[in-house]
Amino acid sequence: MATRAPLVISVPEPVYADGLADVDGVESVVWDLRAPHERQAEFRLVVPRYISVPPAERLQGLPALEVVQLLTAGYDSVLPVMPDGVTLCSGGGIHDASTAELALTLTLASLRSIPQHVMAQAQESWAPQRIWGALADKRVLVVGYGRIGHAIVRRFAPFEVSLTVVASRARAGDDLVERVHGIDELSGLVACADVLVVIVPLTDSTHGLVDADLLARLPDDALVVNVARGAIIDTDALVQACATGRIRAAIDVTDPEPLPPGHPLWRTPGVLITPHVGGATSAMAPRAAALLRRQVEALRDGTPLINVIER
């Protein structure tokens, strides 16, 4: 009886190869796609580096390629370089916990004025007593109720807030919310949102979703939190809205990104920026390893993959 050839895949770092070393019938080769590889004709599944767009010529030069498995939940930047007939799978599930943590962290940091306190500490300045903001009793609107949106709502729920969620279509609620509103209801819902959390994928329909009109509908002193993609919010409109002091923003993503020196968003009052670090935490590697194991076993056995992106 002939021995079946191993499933040869590429992974971007040794840690992922080590995590798959005990999977029967699978050979993992470390390759970051930056230069050609002597075994690239054998690769049936390729994992690009985290937050990178693989060069189109690399993917086109892989005759055995069947699957591109991303380590990010977002996939919009990779779609243009995908070869015909190759399946694209997102890293859905890898970053749920980390991104939800950051959404909550950004919200608390902004509402509790943590950046101001950090600057005061650096100046050895004790702030005078005043009434500071809090998350408790706030009306929180989460736009995007997929896996990460659900994880965000789960973390906000214990903070004594009112929670409303929006998805692409209205549907029944679940263990966390009574109902899920449709995106067509968003313009009416924002008027009652003290905190607007954005976690939708970037698509043609969500590009510029949070525009000047939507920002104008927010109540005074509202906070906009973006842990999705920068282009979902109109940057110029956000700068103008925050510059007046009417609303604030706490964002992990920007448009453009990276945010260049001298961009007005850096200096806009009331804006807290982190450099797209929502998923890059110590929680990433074990979750990525578990997903890769599941996917390579499915490809090896001819069973369905998960997180398949319909193109």
C-alpha positions as CSV (number, residue, x, y, z in Angstrom):
1,M,0.0,0.0,0.0
2,A,1.5,3.3,-1.1
3,T,2.2,5.9,1.6
4,R,0.3,9.1,1.1
5,A,2.5,12.2,0.5
6,P,2.4,14.7,3.4
7,L,0.4,17.9,3.2
8,V,3.1,20.6,2.9
9,I,2.2,24.0,4.2
10,S,4.0,27.2,5.0
11,V,3.8,29.2,8.2
12,P,5.5,32.6,8.9
13,E,7.2,31.8,12.2
14,P,8.8,28.7,13.9
15,V,6.3,28.9,16.8
16,Y,3.5,27.8,14.4
17,A,5.6,25.0,12.9
18,D,6.4,23.8,16.4
19,G,2.7,23.8,17.2
20,L,1.9,21.6,14.2
21,A,4.9,19.2,14.6
22,D,2.7,16.4,16.1
23,V,0.0,16.6,13.4
24,D,0.2,13.3,11.4
25,G,0.6,13.7,7.6
26,V,1.4,17.4,7.7
27,E,4.8,19.0,7.1
28,S,5.2,22.7,8.1
29,V,7.8,24.8,6.5
30,V,8.7,28.3,7.8
31,W,8.4,30.9,5.0
32,D,7.5,34.6,5.3
33,L,6.8,35.1,1.6
34,R,9.3,37.9,1.3
35,A,11.5,35.9,-1.1
36,P,11.0,32.8,-3.2
37,H,11.3,29.4,-1.5
38,E,12.9,26.3,-2.9
39,R,9.9,24.2,-1.9
40,Q,7.2,26.7,-2.9
41,A,5.8,24.3,-5.6
42,E,4.7,22.0,-2.9
43,F,2.8,24.4,-0.6
44,R,-1.0,23.6,-0.5
45,L,-1.8,26.0,2.3
46,V,0.1,29.2,3.0
47,V,-0.1,31.4,6.1
48,P,1.1,35.0,5.5
49,R,2.7,37.1,8.2
50,Y,0.5,38.8,10.6
51,I,-0.9,42.1,9.3
52,S,0.8,41.8,5.9
53,V,-0.3,41.6,2.3
54,P,1.5,38.8,0.6
55,P,3.0,39.8,-2.8
56,A,0.7,38.8,-5.6
57,E,3.7,37.3,-7.5
58,R,4.4,35.0,-4.6
59,L,0.9,33.6,-4.5
60,Q,0.7,33.3,-8.2
61,G,3.9,31.3,-8.2
62,L,2.4,28.5,-6.1
63,P,1.1,25.8,-8.4
64,A,-0.2,23.5,-5.7
65,L,-1.8,26.3,-3.6
66,E,-5.3,25.6,-2.4
67,V,-5.8,27.7,0.7
68,V,-4.5,31.0,2.1
69,Q,-5.0,31.1,5.8
70,L,-4.8,34.6,7.4
71,L,-3.9,35.4,11.0
72,T,-6.1,38.4,11.0
73,A,-9.9,38.7,11.2
74,G,-9.8,41.4,8.5
75,Y,-9.2,40.3,4.9
76,D,-10.0,43.2,2.7
77,S,-6.4,44.1,1.9
78,V,-5.6,40.5,0.7
79,L,-8.5,40.1,-1.7
80,P,-6.9,41.9,-4.6
81,V,-3.9,39.6,-4.6
82,M,-5.7,36.3,-4.3
83,P,-5.2,33.9,-7.2
84,D,-8.4,32.5,-8.9
85,G,-9.5,29.2,-7.5
86,V,-7.7,29.6,-4.2
87,T,-9.7,29.6,-0.9
88,L,-9.2,32.5,1.5
89,C,-9.8,31.9,5.2
90,S,-9.8,34.6,7.8
91,G,-8.3,34.4,11.3
92,G,-11.7,34.8,12.9
93,G,-11.6,33.8,16.5
94,I,-7.9,34.4,17.0
95,H,-8.3,38.0,18.1
96,D,-11.7,38.1,19.7
97,A,-10.5,38.3,23.3
98,S,-7.6,40.7,22.7
99,T,-9.6,43.1,20.5
100,A,-12.5,43.1,23.0
101,E,-10.1,43.8,25.8
102,L,-8.7,46.8,23.9
103,A,-12.2,48.1,23.1
104,L,-13.0,48.1,26.8
105,T,-9.6,49.5,27.7
106,L,-9.8,52.4,25.3
107,T,-13.3,53.2,26.5
108,L,-12.3,53.2,30.2
109,A,-9.1,55.1,29.5
110,S,-10.9,57.9,27.7
111,L,-13.9,58.2,30.0
112,R,-11.7,58.1,33.1
113,S,-9.2,60.6,31.6
114,I,-6.3,58.3,32.0
115,P,-4.2,60.1,29.3
116,Q,-4.5,63.4,31.2
117,H,-3.4,61.7,34.4
118,V,-0.4,60.1,32.7
119,M,0.7,63.5,31.5
120,A,0.1,65.0,34.9
121,Q,2.2,62.3,36.5
122,A,5.1,63.0,34.1
123,Q,4.9,66.7,35.2
124,E,4.6,65.7,38.9
125,S,1.3,67.6,38.9
126,W,-1.5,66.6,41.3
127,A,-4.8,67.4,39.5
128,P,-7.4,69.4,41.5
129,Q,-10.5,67.6,42.6
130,R,-13.4,67.5,40.1
131,I,-16.1,65.1,39.0
132,W,-14.5,62.8,36.4
133,G,-16.3,60.7,33.8
134,A,-17.3,57.0,34.2
135,L,-18.5,54.1,32.2
136,A,-21.3,53.1,34.6
137,D,-24.8,54.2,33.4
138,K,-23.6,54.9,29.9
139,R,-25.6,53.9,26.8
140,V,-23.2,51.8,24.7
141,L,-24.0,51.1,21.0
142,V,-21.9,48.3,19.4
143,V,-21.9,48.4,15.6
144,G,-20.9,45.0,14.4
145,Y,-22.2,41.9,16.2
146,G,-20.0,39.1,14.9
147,R,-17.7,37.1,17.1
148,I,-15.6,40.1,18.2
149,G,-18.7,42.2,18.7
150,H,-20.2,39.5,20.9
151,A,-16.9,39.4,22.9
152,I,-16.9,43.1,23.3
153,V,-20.5,43.1,24.6
154,R,-19.7,40.3,27.0
155,R,-16.9,42.4,28.5
156,F,-19.0,45.6,28.7
157,A,-22.1,43.9,30.3
158,P,-20.8,43.8,33.9
159,F,-20.1,47.6,33.9
160,E,-23.7,48.6,34.6
161,V,-24.3,50.0,31.1
162,S,-27.2,49.9,28.7
163,L,-26.2,47.9,25.6
164,T,-27.6,48.1,22.1
165,V,-26.1,46.2,19.1
166,V,-26.3,46.6,15.4
167,A,-25.6,44.0,12.7
168,S,-26.0,43.9,8.9
169,R,-29.6,42.6,9.4
170,A,-32.0,42.7,12.3
171,R,-32.5,39.4,14.2
172,A,-33.5,37.9,17.5
173,G,-31.3,38.5,20.5
174,D,-29.1,36.1,22.4
175,D,-27.7,35.5,25.9
176,L,-26.4,39.1,26.0
177,V,-29.0,41.3,24.3
178,E,-32.7,41.2,23.8
179,R,-32.5,42.0,20.1
180,V,-30.0,42.8,17.3
181,H,-30.9,45.9,15.3
182,G,-30.2,46.1,11.5
183,I,-27.7,48.5,10.1
184,D,-30.6,50.5,8.5
185,E,-31.5,51.6,12.1
186,L,-28.1,53.0,12.9
187,S,-28.8,56.7,12.1
188,G,-31.6,56.7,14.6
189,L,-29.8,54.7,17.3
190,V,-26.7,56.9,17.5
191,A,-28.7,59.7,18.9
192,C,-29.0,57.7,22.1
193,A,-25.4,56.5,22.3
194,D,-22.9,57.8,24.9
195,V,-20.3,55.3,23.6
196,L,-20.2,54.2,19.9
197,V,-18.0,51.1,19.4
198,V,-17.2,50.2,15.8
199,I,-16.3,46.6,15.0
200,V,-17.6,46.0,11.4
201,P,-15.5,44.6,8.6
202,L,-14.3,47.0,6.0
203,T,-16.4,46.5,2.8
204,D,-17.8,48.7,0.1
205,S,-20.9,49.2,2.2
206,T,-19.1,50.1,5.4
207,H,-16.4,52.3,3.9
208,G,-17.1,55.8,5.4
209,L,-20.0,54.4,7.4
210,V,-19.3,56.8,10.3
211,D,-19.4,60.1,8.4
212,A,-20.0,63.7,9.3
213,D,-23.8,63.2,9.4
214,L,-23.6,60.2,11.8
215,L,-21.1,61.9,14.0
216,A,-23.4,65.0,14.2
217,R,-26.2,62.7,15.4
218,L,-24.3,61.6,18.5
219,P,-25.1,63.3,21.8
220,D,-22.7,65.9,23.2
221,D,-19.7,64.4,25.0
222,A,-20.2,61.0,23.2
223,L,-17.2,58.7,22.7
224,V,-16.4,57.0,19.4
225,V,-14.3,53.8,19.8
226,N,-12.9,52.2,16.6
227,V,-11.3,48.8,16.8
228,A,-12.3,47.8,13.3
229,R,-10.6,49.5,10.3
230,G,-9.7,53.1,9.9
231,A,-11.6,53.8,6.7
232,I,-14.9,52.9,8.3
233,I,-14.8,56.4,9.9
234,D,-14.4,59.6,7.8
235,T,-11.1,60.9,9.3
236,D,-11.6,64.5,8.3
237,A,-15.1,64.5,9.8
238,L,-13.8,62.9,13.0
239,V,-11.1,65.5,13.3
240,Q,-13.6,68.3,12.9
241,A,-16.1,66.8,15.3
242,C,-13.5,66.2,18.0
243,A,-11.7,69.5,17.5
244,T,-14.8,71.4,18.7
245,G,-14.7,69.4,21.9
246,R,-18.3,68.1,21.3
247,I,-17.3,64.5,21.1
248,R,-14.2,62.4,21.8
249,A,-12.6,59.4,20.1
250,A,-10.5,56.4,21.2
251,I,-9.2,54.5,18.2
252,D,-6.8,51.6,17.4
253,V,-7.0,52.1,13.7
254,T,-6.7,55.1,11.4
255,D,-7.1,56.2,7.8
256,P,-4.4,56.6,6.6
257,E,-2.4,53.9,8.5
258,P,0.2,54.1,9.8
259,L,-0.8,57.6,10.8
260,P,2.0,59.9,9.4
261,P,3.8,62.5,11.5
262,G,2.1,65.9,11.2
263,H,-1.4,64.5,10.6
264,P,-3.9,66.6,12.4
265,L,-5.5,63.6,14.1
266,W,-2.4,63.3,16.4
267,R,-3.1,66.7,17.9
268,T,-6.9,66.7,17.9
269,P,-8.2,67.3,21.4
270,G,-10.0,64.4,23.0
271,V,-8.5,61.8,20.7
272,L,-6.7,58.7,22.1
273,I,-4.8,56.6,19.6
274,T,-3.2,53.2,19.8
275,P,-1.2,51.9,16.8
276,H,-3.4,49.0,15.6
277,V,-2.5,46.7,18.5
278,G,-5.9,45.2,19.1
279,G,-4.9,41.6,18.2
280,A,-1.2,41.6,18.8
281,T,-1.1,40.3,22.3
282,S,0.2,37.2,24.2
283,A,-3.2,35.7,23.6
284,M,-2.7,35.5,19.8
285,A,-0.2,32.6,19.4
286,P,-2.1,29.9,21.2
287,R,-5.4,30.8,19.5
288,A,-3.7,31.0,16.1
289,A,-2.0,27.6,16.7
290,A,-5.4,26.1,17.5
291,L,-7.0,27.5,14.4
292,L,-4.1,26.4,12.2
293,R,-4.3,22.9,13.6
294,R,-8.0,22.7,12.9
295,Q,-7.6,24.0,9.3
296,V,-4.6,21.8,8.3
297,E,-6.4,18.7,9.7
298,A,-9.5,19.6,7.7
299,L,-7.5,20.1,4.5
300,R,-5.6,16.9,5.1
301,D,-8.8,14.9,5.7
302,G,-10.9,16.6,3.0
303,T,-13.4,18.0,5.5
304,P,-14.8,21.6,5.4
305,L,-12.6,24.5,6.4
306,I,-14.0,27.3,8.6
307,N,-13.8,31.1,8.2
308,V,-14.0,30.8,4.5
309,I,-14.4,34.1,2.8
310,E,-17.0,34.2,0.0
311,R,-15.5,36.1,-3.0
